[in-house]
Amino acid sequence: MDEDLPMVPVNVNQLATIIKGNVLSGKDTSIISGVGIDSRTIQRGDVFFAIQGDRFDGHHYVTKAIDNGANCVVVERQIDIPDAAAVIRVDDTIKALGMFAKWYRQQIPAKVIAITGSVGKTTTRNILHQILSRFYKCRQAPKSFNNHIGLPLTVLSAQPQDEILLLELGSNHPGEIQYLTEIARPDIAVVTCITHAHLEGFGTVDAILREKASIALGLSSDGILIINGDQPELVDYVRVAYDLDTVTVGTGRDCDVVGTDMRTRGANGSVDIDGQVINVPLAGKASLRNVLFAWAVCREFILLADFIKAAESLQPSESRLVPVTMGSLLVLDDCYNANPASMANALYCLRSIADESGRRSVFIAGSMAELGPESERLHEKLGRNAAVCQVKVILSAGPFSENILQGAGNVATYPLEVQAFENTEQLCDNLHKWIDPDDIILVKGSRSAHLEKAVERLKELFCK
């Protein structure tokens, strides 16, 4: 295979034109070979965008970026820097980054696949990457680079030899998806599922639906829109609002891509597509739905037989319902993020494994963030779901801990042990009092709960 080429060439003067900036100093014909916003990872020939956020200001690290090899810096204000690099001044470095990415997207030959939805974005993207990378030069967003900074950086990381670029589009307020999809200009756009998430920023699920569906606004002229066919309100809205031919994915007969006979067995599952059984080493029915969406995309590139073979060796996404053995303990590490739908799926998976093994089930629950006025009700519902799934111990941490326990207590008809903690640190300090060596434990909460600390503490306690 040929050696990887750097990004599509662009010089400083061209960049200034693209981002509507002014070259203040330096050599304007210098070629830019990469893009970064972290001075620690800047390499020789990169352009450094001095991004300013709530907790940091990239302008403080411009000199460090130049020391590490940046031959161009993009800034919003006048600063004293060495003559070693060109300086472009713009009104807003974040918007300039987006403008550069939007231009760059048109220069690369890769097919762009963009994924959004309330749940399943990252897992679907990772499934696609694992499968399509077997057949194509495929690049994906690192971690969850899905916002107005992460998505442009992912686009700008693409190289001329890339054949497929997998992007993830997230949003917590109206208008963000439209901004991102107009940068991405996807050839294939996917909407996985609409549910309660980020209600604090949207107010209603209907507003979330409209936001996620707006990914269609960026589709290329001959692009494909793939949506959840089991959500008729989404199908109806997209067909009226955008007048597009869509590919529907789901379990209903009327869907274009249909999955039947979904079966979960502990950390594994299977689903039938077109009369063929697809076995995957992934836990939970939500994972099987993500596999369906992956096939809806992959069928544009590979045969079903090749998809089935590749799916047999899939690996779960980091901290997303990953079974981890710690001595005789089994931990379902799902602490990356949470909303009501993903919580329900994880609890169902916990019950399935507990019933199969006969072991005690424990739920370490963090709060679900950004649910706005619905927070108390949805956390009480979470507790009820936990009790319906026969969870034997619930340990909750965070601002809505009592709501979770109240909901569980209202419906539990069996001996249920519960304890609420003010924060994750307090929970971790008390885990040894509640956990038995043979337990099966689900650890799940929003990122703000930092429940990875609980996973680490369990390792300390049981991996000796």
N, C-alpha and C positions, 0 to 999 in steps of 0.2 A: 504494500500500500504506500502511496506517495506520502511524504511527510506533510503534516498539517500546515496549512498556510495561515498567516495571521488574518485579521479582519480585512474586509474590502478596503483598499487603500484610500485615504483621504488626507489632504494636507491641512495645515492650520488655517490658511486663508479660505479654503473651501468650507471648513468647519464653521468659521465665523459667519460666512454667508448663510449656511444652513440654519444656524441657531440665532440669526439676527443679532450678532454681537460685533463688538469693535476690537480689533487687534491693537492693544496698547503698546506692546513691546515684543521683541524676540523675532526669530526667523519665521516668516509666514509661509514658507514652502516646506517646512519640516513635515515629514510623513508621520501620521499617528497610527500606531499598531495595536492599540488596545484602549480600554476605558475603565476608569475606576473612581470610587468615591471614598475609599479607605486608603489612607497614605501608607499603611503597613503592607498592603498587598500590591501597591503600584510597582510595575516593572518598566524597564527601559523602553522608551518610545510611547508610553501611555499618555493619555490626556486625563487630568485629574479635575473632576467637577467638585467644587467646594460647596457641598450641600449644607444647608442650615436647617436644623430640626429643633425640637423643643428642648432636647438635652445635649446637643452638640452643635458645633459650628466648624465646618470643614475649612473655613478661612484660617483657623488657628494651626492647621496642619499642612498648609501649602508648601512651606519650606521643606518639611519632611518628605512630602511627595516628590519634590524636585530632587532632593538628595537621593531618593530611591530610583530616579531615572525618568521621571515625567518630563516630557519635552514641551508640554503645553498645560496650562491651567486655566480653568474657566471660573471666574469670580463675579460677585455682585457689587463689590466695592473696592476702592483703591487700597492696596496693601503693599508694603515694602517686601520685595522678593528678589532673589538673585537673578542675574541676567541670563542664567543658563537655560531658561525656558521661555516660551512665548506665553503672553497673557491675553486672554479674551475676556472682555467685560460684557455682561448681560444684565438684564433687569431681574431675572429669576433663574437661578441655576437648575432648579428642579424642572421648570418648564423647558429650559434649554436642553436638558437631558432627554426629555420626551420628544422634542423636535428632532434631535439627532437620531433617536431610535426610529421615529416615523420615517425619516428619509432613508435610513439604513435598511429598514425592512424592504424597501423597494429595490435595493441593490442586490439582495441575496436570492439565490435560486431555490432555496429550500421551500418545501411545502410546509405551511404553518397550520398547526392544529391548536386551537385555543379552547380551554375548558373553564366553565364557570358552574355555579350552583351553590346551594346552601350546604350541602354535604357531598363528599365523594370526589372533590376536585383533585386533591393530591394523590389519592390512591389510584384513581383512574389514570392520571398522568403517569404515575410510576409503573402501572401495569402496561400501558402503551409503550413506555420506554424500554422495559425489559423485553417485550415481544418484538417491537419493530427494530430494535438495535441488532437483532439477529440477522436482519436482512438489509438494513439501510444504515447510512451514516446519520445517526440520530442524536440530537442534542435536546436537553430538557432544562427547565428552570431548576436552579439549585434550591433545595428545601422548598419553602413556600414563598418564592419571590413573585408575589402576585399583585403588588400595589403599584402606585404611580412612580415608585423608584425601582422596585425589583423587576417589574416587567420590562421597562426600557433597558436595564442592565442585561437582562437575559437576551433580548433581541440583539443588543450590541456585542454580545459574546459569540454570536454565530459567525462561522467561518465559511468561505466560499465553497468548500467541499461538502458542507452539511446538506443532507437531502431532506431531512425532516426536522422541524423545530417545534417542540412541545411547550406550550405556554399555559399558565394558570392565571385566571383573572378573578380577583377577589374584590369585595366592596363592602363598606360599612356605612355609606351614605349615597344618596341619589346622584347620578351623573358619572360615577367613577368608572363603571363598566363601559359606557360609551367612550369615554376618554381613552381607556386602555385598548378597546377593540379597534379604534381608529388608528392607533399606533401599530397594533398587531396585524391588521388586515388579513384575518385568517382565511385559509382555503377551506378548512373544516372547523365549524364552531359547535361546541357541545354544551348543553344545559342539563346537568345530571338530575337535580331534584330541587324543589322549592319547599322550604319549611321554615319554622320559627328560628331565626338567627339574626343577630344585629337589629333586633326590634327597636333598640334605643335610637338608632339612626334612621330607621325607616317607618316605624310606627305600626305598620300592618303587614301581614303576609302578602297581601295583594300588591303593596308597593315593592316588596322584595321581588315578586314575580316580574313586575314591569322592569325593574332594574336588571335582573339577570337576563331577561329576554332581549334587552337592548344590545347584547353581544351581536345580534343579527345586523346591526347598523354598520359594522365594520367588515362584513363578509365581502370577499372578492366577487366579481361579477358572476362567476360560475361556481360560487362557493356552495357548500353543503351545510345545512343546519340540522343538527341531531338533537332531539329533545326527548324528555320523559313522557312516553305515551300513556303511562298510568296516571298522569295528572291532567285530566281533560281540561281543567281551567287554563293550564299552560298551553296546551295544544290549541284551544279555541282562541286565546289571546294572540298567540304568535301568528296564526293564519289570518286573523283579521287585521292586526296592527301592521304586519310586514308583508302580507300577501306573498308568502314564500312557499315553495315546495319544501316540505320537511321530511326528515327520516325520524320516525317515532320508535322508541325503544321501551320494552316493558314485558309484562306477563300476559297482557290481554291479546286476544286473537287478532284484533284490528291493528296491532302494532306492526310496523315494517320489519323490525328485528324482535323476535319473540323468544323469550326464555321460559321454559316449562320445567316442572318437576325439580324445583330448587330444593336441595337437601344439604343440611349441615351436620357434620359429625365431628364434634370437638373443634380442633383447629383446622379442619378440612371441610371441603364442600364440593358440590357438583351441580351443574345445570345442563339441561338439554337445549341444544340449538340445532334447528333443522334436522332433528332426529339423531343428532350426534351428542354423546355425553362428554362434557368438558369437566374434568377433575382438576381442582385447584387446591393447593396447600394454604388456603386462606380461611380465616374464621369469620363467621357471621353471614347472614343473608345479604347485608349491604354490600359485602365484598363480591357476592355473586352478581348483584345488579351492576356493580362497577365493571365486572368482566363482560357483561352484556354491552355496556357502552363502549368498552374497548373493542369488542368485535365489530360493532357498528362502524367504528373508525377503520379498523384493520382490514375489513373486507374490501376497502378501496385500494389496498396495497398487497395483500397476501391471500392465500387459499385457507379455507376453514381447517383443513387437515394440518397445515403448518401452525395455525393459531392454537389448535388443540394440543399439539405436541409441546409448543413453547409454554402454554399455560400450566402444564404439569409441574414446572420447576419455578413458578413465581415465588418471589420473596415478599413478605409483608412490608409495608412502609414503616419507617422508624416511628416507634411510639404510637402506632395505630393498631390496636388490638393484636399486639405481638405476644404470643405465649413464651414466657421465660421461666425455665426451671431453676429454682434456687434451693438446692438440697432436695428435700421432699416436698417443698412448696411449689405451687404453680401460680405464676403471676401473669395476668393479662394486662400488659402495659399499653394503655390507651390514653396516655396523659397529654398528648400533644394539643388537643383542643376538644371542645364539647358544645353541643346544642341538644335540644330535646330529642330530635330524631336519632342522632348518633348515640345518645345515652340509651335510648330504647333498644337499639340494635345490640349494643354492648351487653346490656343486661340479659337480653334473650340468649346471647352467646354464652354468658356466664352460667345461666340456668342449664343450658344444653350440656355443657361440659360437666357441671356438678351432678346432674341427673345421671349422666353416663358413667361417672366414676364413683358416685356415692359419697363424695367428699363434701365437707362444709364450705358454703360459699360466703365470701366476705366482699363487701363493696366499700372501697375507699373513695369517697365522693367529694370532689371539689365543686365550687359554685360554677354555674354557667353564666358567662359575662354577656353584657350588652343586650339584655332582654327587656330593658326599660320597665314600664309599668306592669308588664306581665311577669316579672321576675318571681314574685312570691308564689303566684298561682302555678307557674311552670315548675318551680322547685318542689312544691307540694305534690304535683303530678308525678315528678320524678320519684319521690319517695313512695308513692302508691305503686308505681311500676316496679320498684325494687321489691316491694312486699308481694305483689302478684307473681313475680319471678322467684319467690320463695328464698330470697337472700336471708341468711341467718344472722349476719352481723353487718351493721352499717356504721361506718366511721366517717363523719362529715366534717369538712373544714371550710371556713369562709363565711361571708356575710349572710348566706341563706341556709346555713346548716340546720337551724331549727325548723325551717319550713320543710326540708327534706325528711327529717325525723317525724315531724307532725303528720305528713302525708303517709308515711309508712305505718305509723302507729294507728292511723284511722282505719286501715283495711287489713292489717296482719291478723291472721287467725291462728297463729302458731307462736311459740316462744321466740321472740326477736330481741337481740341485743343491739343497743344503739348508744352512740356517744357523739356529741358535737364538740368541736374544738374551735377556738377563736381563729386559728390560722394553721397553715401547714406545718410550721416549725413545732407548734405544740402537739399536733397530731403525731409527727415523727417521734417526738420524745416519749410518746405513750404506746407506740405500736407493740412493744414487747409484752404489754399487759393483755393484748387482745388477740394476737395472732397465734394459732397453733401450727405446728410443723407440716401438717398434711392439708392445710387449707388451700382452696382455690380463691384467688383474690383478683378482683377487677379494680384497677386504679385509673380513674378517669375524671377529668375536669378541664375547664378552660385554661389557656396558657397562663393567665394571670394567677392561677392557683399554684403554679410551680410544683405540681405533684410528682415531677421527676425526682424530687427530694425524697418522697416516700418510697419510690422504687429503689433508690440508692440505699436508704435505711434498711429496707427489707433484705437487700444483698448483704449488708453488714451483719445483720442478725442471723441469717440462715445459710450464707455461703462461707462456712468456716472449715 
